[in-house]
Amino acid sequence: MKKFFIPILLSATLGACGDADSRIICGEYDVALSVSDDGEILTAVINDSETTLTHAISASGARYVGELNGAAITLWNQGTDWTMFLNDGAPIECSVK
């Protein structure tokens, strides 16, 4: 059930932002998001650098992890809210563009 729910949650979240491909601003980072049909892969273009993030276990919301230019990156979504983490740094709150 959980694997079925995640694509629906993300589709609704990304749909609320405008379309299946959405843009958010996280601090000084411009982020374009696109989620795969099964919800397992999130493609993010962050300040013109593309990375692929994979779905990770999360107590709530949807969390995606990967690497961008040598930095560990996490994008976490709850409802319509997004938060970005770089390496072990402080959370960077995001807003819909």
C-alpha positions in Angstrom: 0.0 0.0 0.0 2.8 2.4 0.9 4.5 2.1 -2.6 1.1 2.9 -4.2 0.5 5.9 -1.9 3.8 7.7 -2.6 3.2 8.3 -6.3 -0.3 9.6 -5.6 1.0 11.9 -2.8 3.8 13.3 -5.0 1.5 13.6 -8.0 -0.9 15.6 -5.9 1.9 17.7 -4.4 3.5 18.4 -7.8 0.1 18.9 -9.3 -0.7 21.5 -6.7 2.5 23.3 -7.8 1.2 23.6 -11.4 2.1 20.4 -13.3 4.0 17.1 -13.0 7.2 19.1 -13.4 7.4 21.8 -10.8 9.8 24.5 -9.6 10.6 25.4 -6.0 13.1 27.8 -4.4 15.2 26.5 -1.5 17.2 29.4 -0.1 19.5 30.4 -3.0 18.8 27.3 -5.0 16.4 27.2 -7.9 15.0 23.6 -8.1 13.0 22.0 -10.9 11.4 18.7 -9.9 10.1 15.7 -11.9 9.0 12.5 -10.3 8.9 9.1 -12.1 5.5 7.4 -12.6 6.2 4.9 -9.8 7.4 7.6 -7.3 10.8 5.9 -6.8 12.9 8.4 -8.7 13.0 12.2 -8.4 14.9 14.1 -11.0 16.0 17.5 -9.8 17.8 20.3 -11.7 19.4 22.5 -9.0 20.9 25.8 -10.3 21.3 24.2 -13.7 22.9 21.0 -12.4 20.9 17.8 -12.9 20.8 14.9 -10.4 18.7 11.8 -9.8 17.5 11.1 -6.3 16.0 7.8 -5.1 13.2 7.3 -2.7 14.3 6.6 0.9 12.5 5.5 4.0 10.8 8.3 5.8 8.6 8.3 8.9 6.3 10.8 7.2 6.2 12.4 3.8 8.4 11.5 0.9 12.2 11.7 1.2 14.6 11.5 -1.8 18.4 11.2 -1.4 21.3 11.4 -3.8 24.4 13.4 -4.7 25.0 16.7 -6.5 28.5 17.9 -7.4 30.1 15.8 -4.5 27.5 16.9 -1.9 25.0 14.6 -0.3 21.5 16.0 -1.0 18.1 15.2 0.5 14.8 16.6 -0.7 11.9 15.9 1.7 8.3 16.6 1.0 5.3 16.7 3.4 2.1 17.8 1.7 2.9 20.9 -0.2 6.0 21.7 1.8 9.6 20.9 0.7 12.8 21.0 2.6 16.3 20.5 1.3 19.4 19.3 3.1 23.0 19.5 1.8 25.5 17.2 3.5 24.8 17.4 7.2 23.8 21.1 7.1 20.8 22.9 8.5 17.5 22.4 6.7 16.8 24.8 3.9 13.1 25.6 3.7 11.6 25.7 0.2 8.8 27.7 -1.4 6.8 27.0 -4.6 7.9 29.2 -7.4 
